[in-house]
Amino acid sequence: MRTQVAIIGAGPAGLFLSLLLKRLGIESVILELHTRQYIEERVRAGLLEYNTVQLMHELGVGERLRRQGLEHGGIELRFNGRSHRIDFRDLAAGKCVTIYAQHEVIKDLVAARLAANCPILFETTDATLHALDSTSPYVTFRHNSQKEGAAERLDCDFIAGCDGFHGVSRAAIPAGVLTTYERDYPFGWLGILAQAPPASKELIYVHHDRGFALLSMRSPEITRLYLQCAPDEDLGLWPDDRIWSELHKRFATRDGWRLTEGPITQKAVTGMRSFVVEPMQFGRLFLAGDAAHIVPPTGAKGLNLAVSDVGVLAEALGSFYSRGSSDLLAQYSATCLRRVWKVQRFSWWMTQLLHRFPDDNPFDHRRQLADLDYVTTSRAASQSLAENYVGLPLP
Ligand SMILES: Cc1cc2nc3c(=O)[nH]c(=O)nc-3n(C[C@H](O)[C@H](O)[C@H](O)COP(=O)(O)OP(=O)(O)OC[C@H]3O[C@@H](n4cnc5c(N)ncnc54)[C@H](O)[C@@H]3O)c2cc1C
């Protein structure tokens, strides 16, 4: 098999890249480890920045998003038992964010790609990247749904490593090339999905002595709730009653605001990490999305950052194929990293602002409350939060 761009991974990065390349008349083949059903049902992120929504409309994949997405013009920050609204439309030039689950995005992108007769090879295993520092890289793999898993080879001009944090692309770069910057957090999030109408139209971020909490939603009928917990929290210690009791304590306000309860349909613990590798390229391999960086979920940026990376990559590949110029490809990593680090900063800032750290002392607690007071009373500070939350300008 031969194509122009081999894409490893059909997550947001790989699928958005494939549609951006298609628009530029560039061929690609996607190799995906899992089945279509698996990736279309995997529950992950749920908040789209303004630019991500615009891109879905531009690519002609925004029809369900337009009907089902929930536009949010702000968030609430709750501390000391009081809520304070950050009004994005006022502070960020009319922009807003949209709640639309990542697996729904995946369904829309997969459907568009397959409708255009562009291949996604599901259930490929043993993907191995070769000759990355030549002009003729290739990928070998096994494709289980055809030829009973016989070894196959995909020749290409470029490889896009869009296979997430645990993928094979980053690991294919020779030792000594990449520098890793990382930070683990001494807590995780216990997340639940509940069949209950959200008690708020907008997300509520809670700073509380007992730890952080977040109210989000999947639809007008389904609430998503998170509690700060230990990174290795044992879910067996959290029967539904204990979860609701803890949520009620953290969300309580002085004026008696109440959470709505409903049957819990999913429970999971998510770890928190900040991670970046530099550079995001080696020879003809370009890393995008979680393959190159991870952010803690507090700023809701993981999916959106993957989308901004592949926007840069598509433009650079377009310039290569239309004008024969490698200049933008050579700058790919540096161009992406400027935005990646700003998003890392924001995600870290939101995380340290709202969570309890095990070594916090009363000074740290007072400092957090002062920061929250500042950000909710100063227009300059709340504007900075709003501008980052709806999404910084694309590179
Ligand atoms: C449990 C969980 C919850 C999350 N919650 C949030 C959230 O609330 N908010 C937020 O902003 N972000 C969240 N994130 C982060 C967000 O989902 C990711 O940042 C986003 O999915 C990144 O997209 P990606 O395409 O780079 O990687 P991925 O979505 O990880 O996609 C990579 C794809 O590559 C495939 N793949 C992996 N290895 C191989 C291989 N060897 N060969 C072929 N294919 C391979 C995978 O199956 C996958 O389909 C969450 C992540 C996780 C894991």
The ligand as an ORCA input file, in Angstrom:
! r2SCAN-3c Opt
* xyz 0 1
  C     -10.032      8.688     30.604
  C      -9.748     10.028     29.968
  C     -10.584     11.122     30.263
  C     -10.329     12.368     29.688
  N     -11.126     13.428     30.009
  C     -10.873     14.630     29.462
  C     -11.660     15.749     29.763
  O     -12.629     15.671     30.537
  N     -11.354     16.947     29.168
  C     -10.308     17.062     28.285
  O     -10.065     18.130     27.735
  N      -9.551     16.025     27.984
  C      -9.802     14.822     28.544
  N      -9.030     13.781     28.225
  C      -7.992     14.028     27.255
  C      -8.509     13.969     25.827
  O      -9.473     12.963     25.715
  C      -7.289     13.738     24.936
  O      -6.431     14.855     25.095
  C      -7.628     13.563     23.459
  O      -8.299     12.341     23.263
  C      -6.340     13.597     22.622
  O      -6.615     13.178     21.319
  P      -5.509     12.362     20.507
  O      -6.123     12.127     19.180
  O      -4.206     13.056     20.590
  O      -5.294     10.999     21.307
  P      -6.313      9.800     21.602
  O      -7.700     10.307     21.748
  O      -5.708      9.029     22.712
  O      -6.300      8.936     20.278
  C      -5.232      8.099     19.935
  C      -5.762      6.974     19.069
  O      -4.653      6.175     18.675
  C      -4.977      4.816     18.838
  N      -3.745      4.065     19.035
  C      -3.002      3.976     20.153
  N      -1.932      3.199     19.944
  C      -1.988      2.791     18.662
  C      -1.185      1.966     17.864
  N      -0.089      1.389     18.361
  N      -1.543      1.735     16.569
  C      -2.661      2.317     16.065
  N      -3.474      3.119     16.788
  C      -3.155      3.352     18.067
  C      -5.914      4.795     20.039
  O      -6.736      3.639     20.042
  C      -6.722      6.064     19.809
  O      -7.875      5.847     19.037
  C      -9.252     12.537     28.779
  C      -8.442     11.436     28.484
  C      -8.656     10.192     29.064
  C      -7.760      9.042     28.738
*
